Amino acid sequence: MRYIGNKERLVDTIFQTLQQHNIKGESFFDVFSGTANVGKFFKRQGYQIFSSDIMYYSYVLQKAYIENNNKPLFQGIISACTDSKRDLFESPLQQVLSYLDGLPPLKGFIYSNYTPEGTSNLGIPRMYYTGENGMFIDKVRTQIEDWYQEKLINENEYYVLIACLIETVPFYANISGVYGAFHKKWDQRALKGMHLRCIETIDNNRQNHVFNVDSKQILGECSADIYYLDPPYNQRQYAPNYHLLETIARYDNPIIKGVSGMRDYSEQKSRFCQKRYALDELESYVRDGNYKHLVLSYNSEGLMQTEQILEVMQSFGKVELVEFDYARYKSNNNGANKSKRTIKEQLYLLSK
């Protein structure tokens, strides 16, 4: 998924670093889950996973990848979704996704609010998706909801299907990487016809726990050998940057406003995005968390300074700092540092 701060390409390096510093255990708490990629990686390593994020679209991904250990069978709908012309070796999930791909178009909330055809009455029509792809999202999300309300699919199958849609839509969005704004001309990827992506099932044979809350509220419930914190580094809140994923995941017909069609995110702000609160926020996790080891992912251009972070963490145990160069996310190539192509990725390793 196209996502700011996505650790997909870094997580193996993070894991090897922890191994080298003897930070190991049986349980792992991914405190700010985002795309769930870090939790997925450590689930594959056999850890019991705790995972949380205040964004609902992240919770959907966590339910599908982290909590779930079983491939969905779709016994309530599979007979209606099976086509004799399809590959006999397709999994039930692949068969259901093929069925959803083939449904007739539907003009719903996404078409009406995030395509140029649906917003032609606005001074600046919204160009997040083509009309065709907007109708695709609506038909898929509506059918998933109908199946769930009619109890034809169970909770696990429900979240797996929405996760497939959430994993699909960023690759057809007419954006630079976030949904705070759309391109005024069509990106070539946005003009392609949409087809659902099949997600993987990871079974670690453990009971994993996922949450859709401010993680500070559940520190007492999440006792883990390793806490992994990957908070925002700068002033940009995640909620407005991914508001459209949130709306597709919830499909709740929210009140929206502005050129970008933003939903209200007043209850989903992170204090890590505010310089005056970030250090206090970090200290609350370090102080109140129930862990043996705490790992903080940060970078050299974040709101919190290295010396400040070390001062906070050293009060609670032994701290080591590991740094390595990493390619700057392209939307960060601006301001005084626009000529720099790499940043220092930082891992703060705290052992109580």
C-alpha positions in Angstrom: 0.0 0.0 0.0 1.1 3.6 -0.7 1.5 4.9 2.8 3.6 7.5 4.6 6.1 5.8 6.9 5.3 2.3 5.6 7.9 0.0 7.1 7.4 -2.8 4.5 10.9 -2.3 3.1 12.5 -1.7 6.5 10.9 -4.4 8.7 13.5 -7.1 7.9 16.3 -4.7 8.9 14.5 -3.8 12.1 14.1 -7.5 12.9 17.7 -8.2 12.3 18.7 -5.3 14.4 16.6 -6.6 17.3 18.1 -10.0 16.9 21.6 -8.6 17.0 20.8 -6.7 20.3 19.2 -9.8 21.8 15.7 -8.2 21.9 13.6 -11.3 21.6 10.5 -12.8 23.1 7.1 -14.5 22.5 4.8 -11.5 22.2 4.9 -8.3 20.3 2.7 -5.1 20.5 2.5 -3.0 17.3 1.4 0.1 19.1 0.6 2.2 15.9 -0.3 -0.4 13.4 -1.1 1.6 10.2 -0.9 -0.8 7.3 -0.2 -3.7 9.8 3.0 -4.6 7.9 5.1 -4.8 11.0 2.6 -6.9 12.9 2.3 -9.2 9.8 6.1 -9.7 9.7 6.4 -10.5 13.4 3.4 -12.8 13.2 5.2 -14.8 10.6 8.1 -15.1 13.0 5.7 -16.8 15.5 5.1 -14.0 17.9 1.7 -13.5 19.6 0.6 -10.1 18.3 -1.2 -7.3 20.0 -2.0 -4.5 17.5 -3.8 -1.1 17.7 -4.6 2.0 15.7 -7.0 4.8 16.1 -7.9 4.7 12.4 -10.7 2.3 11.4 -9.2 1.3 8.0 -6.1 0.1 9.9 -8.4 -1.9 12.3 -9.9 -3.6 9.2 -6.4 -4.6 8.0 -5.5 -5.8 11.5 -8.6 -7.9 11.8 -7.9 -9.5 8.4 -4.1 -10.0 8.8 -3.4 -10.1 12.5 -6.4 -11.4 14.4 -7.4 -13.9 11.7 -5.6 -17.2 11.3 -8.0 -19.0 9.0 -8.6 -18.9 5.3 -12.3 -17.8 4.7 -14.6 -20.4 3.3 -17.6 -18.2 2.5 -20.0 -21.1 3.0 -23.0 -18.8 3.0 -22.4 -17.3 -0.5 -19.8 -19.5 -2.3 -22.4 -21.4 -4.3 -23.9 -18.2 -5.7 -20.4 -16.9 -6.5 -19.1 -20.0 -8.3 -18.9 -19.9 -12.0 -18.1 -23.1 -14.1 -16.0 -20.9 -16.4 -13.7 -19.9 -13.6 -10.4 -21.6 -12.6 -11.3 -24.7 -10.6 -8.2 -24.2 -8.5 -9.3 -20.7 -7.3 -9.6 -20.4 -3.5 -13.0 -19.5 -2.1 -11.7 -15.9 -1.5 -10.6 -15.6 -5.2 -14.0 -16.9 -6.4 -15.8 -14.3 -4.3 -13.5 -11.5 -5.4 -14.1 -12.5 -9.1 -17.8 -12.4 -8.4 -17.5 -8.9 -6.9 -15.4 -7.8 -9.8 -18.2 -8.8 -12.2 -21.1 -7.0 -10.4 -22.9 -4.3 -12.3 -21.7 -0.7 -11.6 -23.4 1.2 -8.7 -23.5 5.0 -8.2 -23.1 5.3 -4.4 -21.3 7.6 -2.0 -17.8 7.3 -3.5 -19.1 8.0 -7.1 -21.2 10.9 -5.9 -18.5 12.6 -3.9 -15.1 11.7 -5.2 -15.4 11.4 -9.0 -15.6 14.3 -11.5 -18.9 12.9 -12.9 -20.4 12.8 -9.4 -19.2 16.2 -8.4 -19.6 18.1 -11.7 -21.7 20.7 -9.8 -18.7 21.8 -7.7 -16.4 24.6 -8.7 -13.5 22.1 -8.7 -14.9 18.6 -9.4 -13.1 16.0 -7.3 -10.8 13.7 -9.3 -9.8 11.0 -6.8 -11.2 8.2 -9.0 -12.7 7.9 -12.4 -16.4 7.5 -12.6 -16.0 3.9 -13.5 -13.7 3.1 -10.6 -15.9 5.1 -8.2 -18.9 2.9 -9.1 -16.6 -0.1 -8.7 -15.8 0.8 -5.1 -19.5 1.5 -4.4 -20.7 -1.8 -5.8 -18.1 -3.9 -3.9 -18.5 -2.1 -0.6 -22.3 -2.2 -0.8 -22.4 -5.9 -1.6 -20.1 -6.7 1.3 -22.3 -4.7 3.7 -25.4 -6.4 2.4 -24.0 -9.9 2.8 -22.9 -9.1 6.4 -26.2 -7.5 7.4 -28.0 -10.6 5.9 -25.7 -12.8 8.0 -24.5 -14.6 4.8 -20.8 -13.9 5.7 -19.3 -14.0 9.2 -17.3 -11.2 10.9 -13.9 -12.7 9.8 -15.1 -12.9 6.1 -16.5 -9.4 6.3 -13.2 -7.9 7.4 -11.2 -9.9 4.9 -13.3 -8.6 2.0 -13.1 -5.0 3.1 -9.3 -5.5 3.6 -9.1 -6.7 0.0 -10.9 -3.5 -1.2 -8.7 -1.2 1.1 -5.6 -2.9 -0.4 -6.9 -2.3 -3.9 -8.0 1.3 -4.0 -4.7 3.1 -3.4 -3.3 1.7 -6.7 -6.0 3.4 -8.7 -6.2 6.7 -6.8 -5.4 9.9 -8.7 -3.0 11.2 -5.9 0.6 11.7 -5.1 0.5 9.3 -2.2 -2.0 10.8 0.3 -5.6 11.8 0.0 -5.2 15.4 1.2 -5.4 16.5 -2.4 -6.0 15.0 -5.9 -4.2 15.6 -9.2 -5.9 18.1 -11.5 -4.9 15.8 -14.5 -5.3 12.0 -14.6 -2.4 9.9 -13.5 -2.1 6.9 -15.8 -2.6 4.4 -13.0 -6.0 6.1 -12.1 -7.3 5.4 -15.6 -7.0 1.6 -15.4 -10.0 -0.5 -14.7 -10.2 -1.6 -11.0 -9.9 -5.3 -10.0 -9.8 -6.5 -6.4 -6.5 -7.8 -4.9 -6.5 -11.0 -2.9 -4.9 -10.7 0.5 -2.9 -13.4 2.3 -3.8 -15.3 5.4 -1.1 -15.7 8.0 -1.5 -18.4 10.7 0.8 -18.3 13.7 -1.3 -20.7 15.7 -1.7 -18.1 18.5 -4.5 -15.9 19.8 -3.8 -12.4 18.6 -5.6 -9.3 19.8 -6.4 -6.1 17.8 -7.9 -2.8 18.9 -9.4 0.3 17.3 -8.5 2.8 20.1 -6.0 5.3 21.3 -3.3 2.8 22.3 -2.7 4.6 25.6 -6.1 3.3 26.7 -5.0 -0.3 26.5 -1.5 -0.4 27.8 -2.8 -2.3 30.9 -4.3 -4.9 28.6 -1.3 -5.5 26.4 1.5 -7.2 28.3 4.2 -8.0 25.7 7.8 -8.8 25.5 8.4 -6.2 22.9 6.5 -2.9 22.4 7.1 -1.4 18.9 6.3 2.3 18.5 6.2 4.0 15.1 4.5 7.3 15.7 4.1 10.2 13.3 7.4 12.2 12.9 6.1 15.6 11.9 3.0 17.8 12.0 1.0 16.0 9.4 -1.9 14.1 10.9 -2.6 10.7 9.3 -6.4 11.0 9.5 -6.8 13.8 6.9 -4.1 12.3 4.7 -6.1 9.0 4.5 -9.6 10.3 5.0 -10.9 8.5 1.9 -9.6 5.1 3.1 -11.4 5.7 6.3 -14.7 6.5 4.5 -14.4 3.4 2.3 -13.7 1.2 5.3 -16.6 2.6 7.3 -18.9 3.4 4.4 -20.9 5.5 6.8 -22.0 8.4 4.5 -20.2 11.1 6.6 -20.7 14.8 6.3 -17.7 16.0 4.2 -16.4 19.4 3.3 -13.8 21.3 1.4 -12.2 20.8 -2.0 -10.9 17.4 -0.9 -14.2 16.2 0.6 -12.7 15.7 4.1 -14.6 13.9 6.8 -14.4 15.1 10.5 -11.2 13.8 12.2 -11.3 15.8 15.4 -11.3 12.6 17.5 -8.4 11.0 15.6 -5.6 13.4 16.1 -2.2 12.3 17.4 -0.3 14.4 20.0 2.9 13.1 18.4 2.2 15.6 15.6 2.4 18.6 18.0 5.9 19.5 19.1 4.8 20.8 22.5 3.1 17.4 23.4 5.2 14.8 21.6 7.8 14.2 24.3 5.2 13.9 27.0 3.2 11.5 24.8 6.3 9.3 24.3 7.0 9.3 28.1 3.5 8.1 28.8 4.1 5.0 26.7 7.6 4.4 28.1 6.4 4.8 31.7 3.1 3.0 31.6 3.7 0.2 29.1 3.9 -3.4 30.3 7.0 -4.6 28.3 10.5 -6.0 28.6 11.8 -4.2 25.6 10.5 -1.0 23.9 11.6 -0.1 20.4 10.9 3.4 19.0 11.2 3.9 15.2 11.9 7.6 14.4 14.1 9.6 12.1 16.6 12.4 12.2 14.2 15.1 11.0 11.4 14.4 13.5 9.8 16.8 15.9 11.5 15.2 18.9 15.3 15.7 19.0 17.6 12.8 19.6 18.9 14.1 22.9 15.4 14.7 24.2 14.3 11.1 23.3 17.3 9.6 24.9 16.7 11.7 28.1 13.2 10.4 28.3 14.0 6.8 27.7 17.2 6.5 29.9 15.1 7.1 33.0 13.5 3.7 32.5 16.3 1.4 31.5 19.3 0.8 29.2 19.0 2.5 25.8 20.8 2.0 22.5 20.4 4.0 19.4 20.9 2.4 16.0 20.9 4.6 12.8 21.0 3.8 9.1 20.4 5.8 5.9 17.0 5.4 4.3 15.5 6.9 1.1 13.3 9.9 1.8 9.6 9.5 1.1 9.1 11.6 -2.1 6.4 13.8 -0.6 8.9 14.9 2.0 11.3 16.3 -0.6 10.6 19.9 0.2 11.6 22.9 2.2 15.2 23.4 3.4 16.0 19.7 3.0 14.6 19.1 -0.5 18.1 18.3 -2.0 18.7 15.5 0.5 17.7 12.1 -0.9 18.2 10.1 2.3 17.4 10.5 6.0 18.6 8.8 9.1 16.2 6.1 10.2 16.6 5.7 13.9 15.8 2.8 16.2 15.8 3.5 19.9 16.1 0.2 21.8 15.1 0.3 25.5 15.4 -2.7 27.8 14.0 -2.3 31.3 
